[in-house]
């Protein structure tokens, strides 16, 4: 029982870590895209 529960806890932790990394990567990509859009808009002016 304890082995399977600890294994499930580790799996859940790994999944959460991957989700957090994916979300942070998406957020950083969108923020970089926004910065690029702002820079291109300013250069066009």
ChimeraX attribute file (.defattr): number of C-alpha atoms within 10 A of each C-alpha:
attribute: neighborCount
match mode: 1-to-1
recipient: residues
	/A:1	6
	/A:2	7
	/A:3	8
	/A:4	9
	/A:5	10
	/A:6	11
	/A:7	12
	/A:8	12
	/A:9	12
	/A:10	12
	/A:11	12
	/A:12	12
	/A:13	12
	/A:14	12
	/A:15	12
	/A:16	12
	/A:17	12
	/A:18	12
	/A:19	12
	/A:20	12
	/A:21	12
	/A:22	12
	/A:23	12
	/A:24	12
	/A:25	12
	/A:26	12
	/A:27	12
	/A:28	12
	/A:29	12
	/A:30	12
	/A:31	12
	/A:32	12
	/A:33	12
	/A:34	12
	/A:35	12
	/A:36	12
	/A:37	12
	/A:38	11
	/A:39	11
	/A:40	11
	/A:41	10
	/A:42	9
	/A:43	8
	/A:44	6
	/A:45	5
